[in-house]
């Protein structure tokens, strides 16, 4: 049970980091690089999206994502493998790490001082 809590905390912190990095990039560049189809769809048809609206969309999609992942992990209880429920979170943690790494490199590439 302890490992499950650690993996949940890691998953939540990675997604909060993703939201913060996306907000910083929006404030610096006035553009988004979020892998969020709702934001890109709105941005494509409207031509401009405000920071508040983009942040609200990002938070709402993250909350939907957390809810989906929570119910996905509940399936492990129904299958009577609750002891290994933490294994169900591993793909989502790995995906979050890859997205955060990509976003961090994009931010560093655009704003890091040249050597």
C-alpha positions as a printed NumPy array, in Angstrom:
array([[  0.   ,   0.   ,   0.   ],
       [  2.899,   2.334,   0.67 ],
       [  4.269,   1.925,  -2.859],
       [  0.829,   2.784,  -4.268],
       [  0.77 ,   6.089,  -2.381],
       [  4.28 ,   6.945,  -3.55 ],
       [  3.393,   6.236,  -7.185],
       [  0.174,   8.316,  -6.902],
       [  2.103,  11.229,  -5.394],
       [  4.728,  10.962,  -8.146],
       [  1.998,  10.894, -10.796],
       [  0.239,  13.951,  -9.351],
       [  3.468,  15.927,  -8.923],
       [  4.553,  15.188, -12.496],
       [  1.251,  16.486, -13.844],
       [  1.38 ,  19.592, -11.651],
       [  4.906,  20.219, -12.953],
       [  3.586,  19.861, -16.505],
       [  0.885,  22.456, -15.838],
       [  3.414,  24.882, -14.308],
       [  5.871,  24.491, -17.208],
       [  3.042,  25.011, -19.7  ],
       [  1.922,  28.163, -17.855],
       [  5.482,  29.546, -17.803],
       [  5.871,  28.912, -21.52 ],
       [  2.534,  30.602, -22.187],
       [  3.541,  33.685, -20.231],
       [  6.961,  33.912, -21.926],
       [  6.001,  33.039, -25.497],
       [  2.241,  33.704, -25.561],
       [  1.949,  30.322, -27.232],
       [  1.192,  26.834, -26.082],
       [  3.013,  23.586, -26.598],
       [  0.602,  21.545, -24.545],
       [ -0.375,  18.167, -25.955],
       [ -4.013,  19.035, -25.442],
       [ -6.33 ,  18.654, -28.406],
       [ -9.07 ,  20.81 , -26.876],
       [ -6.723,  23.781, -26.594],
       [ -5.298,  23.239, -30.073],
       [ -8.815,  22.889, -31.538],
       [ -9.942,  26.143, -29.935],
       [ -6.7  ,  27.884, -30.9  ],
       [ -7.018,  26.718, -34.521],
       [-10.545,  28.049, -35.001],
       [-10.378,  31.173, -32.849],
       [ -6.817,  32.256, -33.648],
       [ -6.117,  33.414, -30.095],
       [ -6.705,  31.982, -26.667],
       [ -6.364,  33.844, -23.402],
       [ -4.051,  32.624, -20.662],
       [ -6.923,  32.108, -18.207],
       [ -8.941,  30.042, -20.684],
       [ -5.929,  27.92 , -21.616],
       [ -5.12 ,  27.352, -17.94 ],
       [ -8.719,  26.398, -17.149],
       [ -8.783,  23.979, -20.081],
       [ -5.489,  22.481, -18.967],
       [ -6.689,  22.01 , -15.385],
       [-10.019,  20.523, -16.461],
       [ -8.348,  18.031, -18.796],
       [ -5.875,  17.094, -16.046],
       [ -8.775,  16.484, -13.644],
       [-10.516,  14.303, -16.219],
       [ -7.245,  12.438, -16.725],
       [ -6.836,  11.868, -12.968],
       [-10.418,  10.6  , -12.73 ],
       [ -9.892,   8.198, -15.62 ],
       [ -6.672,   6.873, -14.153],
       [ -8.333,   6.447, -10.736],
       [-11.163,   4.36 , -12.175],
       [ -8.696,   2.401, -14.274],
       [ -6.814,   1.457, -11.104],
       [-10.118,   0.466,  -9.472],
       [-10.396,  -2.282, -12.102],
       [ -7.479,  -3.99 , -10.409],
       [ -9.607,  -4.288,  -7.255],
       [-12.415,  -5.884,  -9.264],
       [ -9.962,  -8.362, -10.764],
       [ -8.774,  -9.237,  -7.232],
       [ -5.203,  -8.058,  -7.823],
       [ -5.375,  -5.038,  -5.528],
       [ -1.98 ,  -5.936,  -4.112],
       [ -0.38 ,  -5.005,  -7.449],
       [ -2.52 ,  -1.96 ,  -8.177],
       [  0.577,   0.227,  -8.256],
       [  1.65 ,  -1.546, -11.46 ],
       [ -1.355,  -0.047, -13.237],
       [  0.054,   3.454, -12.642],
       [  3.487,   2.753, -14.123],
       [  2.522,   3.468, -17.776],
       [  0.945,   6.782, -16.774],
       [  3.975,   7.794, -14.719],
       [  6.33 ,   6.919, -17.573],
       [  4.179,   8.887, -20.028],
       [  4.139,  11.867, -17.642],
       [  7.923,  11.719, -17.275],
       [  8.392,  11.67 , -21.054],
       [  6.041,  14.627, -21.586],
       [  7.643,  16.615, -18.756],
       [ 11.105,  15.923, -20.135],
       [ 10.071,  17.061, -23.593],
       [  8.444,  20.234, -22.247],
       [ 11.454,  21.029, -20.069],
       [ 13.85 ,  20.623, -22.992],
       [ 11.671,  22.867, -25.16 ],
       [ 11.642,  25.526, -22.451],
       [ 15.399,  25.236, -21.84 ],
       [ 16.2  ,  25.286, -25.556],
       [ 14.232,  28.507, -26.013],
       [ 15.458,  30.364, -22.916],
       [ 18.792,  28.907, -21.872],
       [ 21.776,  31.198, -22.449],
       [ 24.066,  29.975, -25.23 ],
       [ 27.429,  28.557, -24.257]])
